[in-house]
Every structure is written in C-alpha cells, then in structure tokens.
C-alpha cells in the first residue's frame, strides 16, 4: 500500500470519529484533527516537522467546512438552530476567522503549537466542569446583537487560529447566556461553516507562496488528507446530531475532556 493511500485511509478513520463528535457536541472536530493529523503527517514524513502544525490546522479548517455543513443540516431539521441570533453570531465569527487565517501564517510554528495546546487544555477544563455542574435557576440575558458580534469575533478568531470549528468556544459562551444547550450546539454547527470558510480562505491565500497545487496543496491545506477526512465525516456527523437526544452527553464530555488534555500534552512534548 503506497504512503498516499495509507494516509487517506488513516484520515478516513479519523474522519469517522470526528464527524460523530461534531454532530454530538457541536464541535467542528479540529480539537481532534489537529494533533492526530499532525502525528500522521510526521509519521509518513509528508512535511518537515516545522510545517506540520500549520498544515494540520489549515486542513482541519477545510474539513470542518464539510463536517459542519452536514451537522448543521441535521440540527436544522431537528429545529435546533436559533435563526434569530445566528446571523449576528455568524458575522462575528466570519470577521475573526478571516483575520486569524492571515495572522497565523506570520507566527512561529512553536507559538502556534503552544497557543493550540493551552487553548485545548482550557477548553477541556471548562468542558469537564460544565459536565459536572447541575442546572441552576440563574439566568443571564443574551447581550445586544452588537456586543454579541464582538464576543463572537474574538471566538471566531481564536477558533480559526487553532483550527477548530468554534463549537468548543461558542457552546460555553451561548449556554453562559442561558441559551438552551441543544440550540447552542445547533448554532455552533452553523457557525462552524462560517469559521471554516473564512479561515480556510486566509490559510489558502497565505500558504500559496509556500506550497503548490502540483504537490497536493491548496495553500496550507493538504488535499489528500482533506479527502480522507471528509469522505467519512460527512456521513457520521448526522449520526452524532441524532445521538444528542439519546446519549449521556455529560459523561461523554468528561471522557472527551480527558482525551483533549492527553492530546495537548502530546503536542507540546512531541
């Protein structure tokens, strides 16, 4: 089996799990894709080590465009997308993602690696804490649409910089303002499309001078890996969205948070 076919097979296996998690938790899957794809690219010696992380992040964002679309369609059908808020949130994450896509290419590889790892640990801690808290009667009013756009611009920028769809940041933000969890997950799925689209534009544009299409790259996006991930994630994302109503999501969050910490530590140490 050639290395290219092996890479696509590995990425297809990765995509099947990522798609399910995207639908279940409203995450784009980048929290999983980036460290595992980085390991795959290193193992198969596709790239020099100093270029692996930024390519993994860019490819992750491009794959999220497909995964989040599949997940968002399923959540829309289930009535879980708050369309009265979604346009304002999408505007913010689009601005943040577009700016971030260009900025990330200017940062040293080690800086991007550390930003990703620290962000993942903080998200994992938040995810674990939220899974252990019991619902309270306290409610918080959703801020005005201008402030909401500012909040989500920051969220979209950080999400694009570390190659995630934004659900891991958006869902806690929206539920903090007392939006129903299922609505928050549905909204995050829709916003994942926007973050992935505008973030990918930035990574493709800024990476066009580093890699060529003849070598399988669209900017920093590695197309064979993208193909492998989306050929399975497109089909498993709706299964995850459907499972939201049946599986013990708090328990899954605890397990997922533990895995995130392990992957973040691996990214720092590798």
Secondary structure as UniProt FT lines:
FT   HELIX           3..25
FT   HELIX           30..43
FT   TURN            44..45
FT   HELIX           49..77
FT   TURN            78..79
FT   HELIX           83..104
FT   TURN            105..106
FT   HELIX           109..132
FT   HELIX           145..161
FT   TURN            162..163
FT   HELIX           167..176
FT   TURN            177..178
FT   HELIX           181..207
FT   TURN            208..210
FT   HELIX           213..215
FT   STRAND          217..218
FT   TURN            219..220
FT   STRAND          221..222
FT   HELIX           223..243
FT   TURN            244..246
FT   HELIX           249..269
//
